[in-house]
Amino acid sequence: MDKKGTIYIGVIGSGICDEGVAHQAYEVGRLIAEREAVLVCGGRGGVMEAAARGAREAGGIAVGILPGIDGREGNEYLSITIPTGLGDARNAIITRTADAVIAVCGGFGTLSEIGLALKMGKPVIGLNTWEIRNEDGCPLVIAQSPGDAVNRAIQAVKNKWR
């Protein structure tokens, strides 16, 4: 959360996804924008593009943290592109920037972002994604729908800053 109280929600997931997953990601992005939060993602295709599209079509801001050095590699729905030249290491920037993270499905890249976010103490909400257990149980909050995921993420951030 910044000084103005703006919440930054990371949306992570595969760069290639089917229509059902894209619809979930779109809804997550739309709802983030409707809650006046900023969407932060990896900026490319699949879940990232669908979420950015949802946010932008709802009048919100979508920030893409890109793996390469060319801002043109970002999807067309991004408000802001940040080329890093860091490849997959940009996952740490995504998770550090976000106040909370919503994982929509995803592969091993998503798993790495989940791990980084949890290590950083960020709330992670899972929507049809990895189930992770440690000695304390499951640190990942499981959501039942895009609306549930966004509500849980926003509430977790607000609870942290009270």
C-alpha positions as CSV (number, residue, x, y, z in Angstrom):
1,M,0.0,0.0,0.0
2,D,1.4,3.4,-0.9
3,K,1.0,6.7,1.0
4,K,-2.3,7.4,-0.8
5,G,-3.7,4.1,0.4
6,T,-3.6,2.4,-3.0
7,I,-3.4,-1.4,-2.8
8,Y,-1.3,-3.3,-5.3
9,I,-2.5,-6.8,-6.1
10,G,-0.3,-9.2,-8.0
11,V,-2.0,-11.6,-10.4
12,I,0.2,-14.6,-11.4
13,G,-0.4,-17.5,-13.6
14,S,0.6,-19.2,-16.8
15,G,1.6,-17.4,-19.9
16,I,-0.6,-19.7,-21.9
17,C,-4.0,-20.8,-20.7
18,D,-7.4,-22.1,-21.8
19,E,-10.5,-20.1,-22.2
20,G,-11.9,-21.0,-18.7
21,V,-8.7,-19.9,-16.9
22,A,-8.6,-16.8,-19.0
23,H,-12.2,-16.0,-18.0
24,Q,-11.3,-16.4,-14.3
25,A,-8.2,-14.2,-14.7
26,Y,-10.3,-11.5,-16.6
27,E,-12.8,-11.5,-13.7
28,V,-10.0,-11.1,-11.1
29,G,-8.6,-8.2,-13.1
30,R,-12.0,-6.5,-13.5
31,L,-12.7,-6.9,-9.8
32,I,-9.3,-5.5,-8.7
33,A,-10.0,-2.4,-10.8
34,E,-13.5,-2.1,-9.4
35,R,-12.0,-2.1,-5.9
36,E,-9.7,0.7,-7.1
37,A,-6.6,-1.4,-6.6
38,V,-3.7,-1.6,-9.0
39,L,-3.0,-4.8,-10.8
40,V,0.6,-6.0,-11.1
41,C,1.6,-8.9,-13.3
42,G,4.3,-10.3,-15.5
43,G,2.9,-8.4,-18.5
44,R,2.8,-11.1,-21.1
45,G,0.1,-13.5,-22.3
46,G,-2.3,-16.0,-20.8
47,V,-3.4,-15.2,-17.3
48,M,-1.4,-12.0,-17.3
49,E,-3.1,-10.6,-20.4
50,A,-6.6,-11.7,-19.4
51,A,-6.2,-10.1,-16.0
52,A,-4.8,-6.9,-17.5
53,R,-7.6,-6.8,-20.0
54,G,-10.2,-7.1,-17.2
55,A,-8.6,-4.3,-15.2
56,R,-8.3,-1.9,-18.1
57,E,-11.8,-2.6,-19.4
58,A,-13.0,-1.7,-15.9
59,G,-11.1,1.6,-16.0
60,G,-8.2,0.4,-13.8
61,I,-4.4,0.3,-14.0
62,A,-2.4,-2.7,-15.0
63,V,1.3,-2.7,-14.5
64,G,3.5,-5.3,-16.4
65,I,6.9,-6.3,-15.0
66,L,8.5,-7.7,-18.1
67,P,11.3,-10.3,-18.2
68,G,13.0,-8.7,-21.3
69,I,14.4,-5.4,-22.2
70,D,11.8,-4.4,-24.8
71,G,8.6,-2.8,-23.5
72,R,6.9,-3.9,-26.7
73,E,6.9,-7.5,-25.4
74,G,4.1,-6.6,-23.0
75,N,0.5,-7.2,-23.8
76,E,-1.7,-4.5,-25.3
77,Y,-3.8,-4.0,-22.1
78,L,-1.0,-2.8,-19.9
79,S,-1.1,0.8,-18.6
80,I,2.5,0.7,-17.6
81,T,5.3,-1.6,-18.8
82,I,8.5,-2.0,-16.9
83,P,11.1,-4.0,-18.9
84,T,13.7,-5.5,-16.5
85,G,16.0,-7.6,-18.5
86,L,15.9,-10.1,-15.6
87,G,14.1,-13.0,-17.1
88,D,12.4,-15.2,-14.5
89,A,14.2,-13.2,-11.8
90,R,11.6,-10.5,-12.4
91,N,9.2,-12.7,-10.3
92,A,10.8,-11.3,-7.2
93,I,9.9,-7.7,-8.4
94,I,6.3,-8.7,-9.0
95,T,5.9,-10.3,-5.6
96,R,7.8,-7.5,-3.8
97,T,5.7,-4.8,-5.5
98,A,2.4,-6.5,-4.7
99,D,0.7,-6.1,-1.3
100,A,-1.0,-9.4,-1.9
101,V,-0.9,-12.0,-4.7
102,I,-3.6,-14.0,-6.4
103,A,-2.4,-17.1,-8.2
104,V,-4.7,-18.2,-11.0
105,C,-3.8,-21.8,-12.0
106,G,-0.2,-21.8,-13.2
107,G,2.9,-23.8,-13.7
108,F,6.3,-23.8,-12.1
109,G,6.9,-20.1,-12.7
110,T,3.7,-19.4,-10.7
111,L,4.9,-21.8,-8.1
112,S,8.2,-19.8,-7.8
113,E,6.2,-16.6,-7.4
114,I,4.0,-18.2,-4.7
115,G,7.1,-19.3,-2.8
116,L,8.7,-15.9,-3.1
117,A,5.6,-14.1,-1.9
118,L,5.1,-16.4,1.0
119,K,8.7,-16.0,2.0
120,M,8.2,-12.2,1.9
121,G,5.2,-12.5,4.2
122,K,2.7,-11.5,1.5
123,P,-0.8,-12.9,1.6
124,V,-1.2,-15.4,-1.3
125,I,-4.7,-16.3,-2.5
126,G,-5.0,-19.4,-4.7
127,L,-7.7,-19.9,-7.4
128,N,-7.4,-23.4,-8.9
129,T,-3.6,-23.4,-8.3
130,W,-0.9,-25.2,-6.4
131,E,-1.7,-26.6,-2.9
132,I,1.3,-26.0,-0.7
133,R,1.9,-27.4,2.8
134,N,4.6,-26.8,5.4
135,E,4.9,-27.8,9.0
136,D,2.3,-25.2,9.9
137,G,-0.3,-26.4,7.4
138,C,-1.3,-24.6,4.2
139,P,-0.1,-21.0,4.1
140,L,-1.9,-20.4,0.8
141,V,-5.5,-19.2,1.2
142,I,-7.8,-21.1,-1.2
143,A,-10.5,-19.0,-2.9
144,Q,-13.7,-20.4,-4.4
145,S,-14.2,-17.8,-7.1
146,P,-12.6,-14.7,-8.6
147,G,-14.7,-12.5,-6.4
148,D,-13.7,-14.5,-3.3
149,A,-10.0,-14.2,-4.3
150,V,-10.2,-10.4,-4.7
151,N,-12.1,-9.9,-1.5
152,R,-9.7,-12.1,0.5
153,A,-6.7,-10.3,-1.0
154,I,-8.0,-6.8,-0.3
155,Q,-9.1,-7.8,3.2
156,A,-5.7,-9.3,4.0
157,V,-4.0,-6.1,3.0
158,K,-6.4,-3.9,5.0
159,N,-6.0,-6.1,8.0
160,K,-2.2,-5.9,7.8
161,W,-2.2,-2.0,7.8
162,R,-4.8,-1.4,10.5
